[in-house]
Amino acid sequence: MMNSVGEQIGGVKLNYSYYSGRDIYSDGMIEDTILDACINEKQEELLKISHDWAVLYHLSSIRENIIEWYPISKEEKVLEIGSGCGAITGALSKKAEKVTCVDLSRKRSLINAYRHKDAKNIEIIVGNFQDIEPDLEKYDVITLIGVWEYSELYLDSKEPFDEMLQLAKKHLTENGRIIIAIENKMGLKYWNGAQEDHTGKQYSGLNDYIDDKNRHVRTFSKPEIEKMLTKNGLDKYQFYYPLPDYKLPDCIYSDEYLPQVGEIRLFGKNYMLPRLYNFNDAIVGDQICSDGMFPYLSNSYLIVCDNYEKNPIQFVKYNRERCEEYRIKTIINFDEQENKTVIKQSLNSKADRHISNLGKNSLSWSYQYKSIECVGGEIVNNKFISPFADGVSIDKWMYQFKNSPLKFVAELKKIIEKFLMPDERYLSEKGVTPDFTKVFGDIPLGTFTSLNVTNIDLIASNLKIINDTTMIAFDSEWVFNFPIPYRYVTWRLCRDIYDQYKAYLKNTYCKNDFIKEMGLSDADNEIFSYMEGSFNSYVMGYAGQERYRQNYRKTEMMQNIVYY
């Protein structure tokens, strides 16, 4: 029940002492739909059937990726400025002692409260931050996730962006930190025809918002952000680079671990507005990574301002669009002895078994290859921890042959023959089993040549060349001890590398021709494509139902030349 002071929904307290009585901004009627879904605990169902960007943006758990990885202790208090519908409030609540949310909108705050009603450490203060700020206490962490760019809306000030930083800084504890997520006005997607996220106009940020008469929102380039942070006494900071952006990040890079050639492949990940492409962002993305320009052209930034020692985490990747029992994250960081390590960790209790299997998998299959070494590891506190593998990944190695498809094919054949052909002593004729059918579908294969144990994920990004005689495999997530056609592993590698380098290869080879050139027949391609579809359903749910983002894809067109 609402009154002039507030109300309580489950364990969440809402404070209306500063609320003016009207919501200043809204996404419209869709917010009523979202609120109704949250009241009735149907948000997951809505997320999987809707096509509305507001539903994806407000309800997707992928939003949590921007903060879930960041170290916050149970003894720390968090202030979340601009908490909206609570996309990251839940992640903060699980990590911190208490989360204090501030938001202008009562409706969005109600959505937040109903989503997290089981939490007992969340308070939501509804009203304008400028009115609330004088009464706020000190916090260990203050977040401005998609908020700093709206400072002019929150604050009546000649320099609202500076003042927002100053006000946040004022409420930090001695060792507190400010976490900012914001678009880069010089981001690659904007050069490539995407409308500016806030104005909905092409090249709006690139033109420094001269076409935005109201000027209630603006984003900044990396040098501009650095200057403002330093100007406001926040001269100790770390930049992180969410990909594709901070709104729905799958990966988060750092200056110590930047994306390499072959990693920026964003076509088809357009969920907000229909867009025009000016150029092939795979090719341009490779070039900016190769030239060291990525930090200035990243679509978004995550910035941590603190007085701590450097965060040991350099990179994180999430796999949320899987069935619950396979949802994990992968972290690259430095341990206490300054050794670079890789940590794989479940995102829920159902995926704990998947992590525990990694300890067995890493030791079970590589003996069948003469020239592959597998990076082992150990299970510690439900985490699989292994040393970071040095060397050159195959996807990066192949970049040097990108402009010569014939040499590209010859080099890939050489790699397969040299490193990826199993020792014939471990190959034998096998048949389909019930376990095979469960994972790869009901397909009449008859007898086929198989290894005893098969790691099907020997793809380019999981393999590194150490020297002329040794290759390292560092991912044993998908290892099976029932018969599988061993050539399926080769097919997956070829399909994967073609998809990465399609922009360079397609004028010479279509995918089917490329696969045939690698020694696989049309029949192989048909069978293995069916197996791959079944495997994707096994991991992602029937028909890939966990990959709900595909429902939100907007129209994408190339300008003048078809590159894709």
Beta strands, then each sheet from edge to edge (+ up, - down):
strand 1: 6-9
strand 2: 12-18
strand 3: 77-81
strand 4: 98-103
strand 5: 122-127
strand 6: 139-145
strand 7: 172-183
strand 8: 237-243
strand 9: 251-254
strand 10: 275-277
strand 11: 300-305
strand 12: 313-319
strand 13: 328-334
strand 14: 340-346
strand 15: 372-374
strand 16: 378-380
strand 17: 383-387
strand 18: 392-393
strand 19: 428-431
strand 20: 447-450
strand 21: 454-455
strand 22: 463-465
strand 23: 471-473
strand 24: 479-480
strand 25: 556-558
sheet 1: 1+ 2- 5- 4- 3- 6- 7- 11+ 8- 9+ 12- 13+ 14- 17+ 16-
sheet 2: 10+ 25+
sheet 3: 15+ 23+ 22- 18+
sheet 4: 19+ 20-
sheet 5: 21+ 24-
end
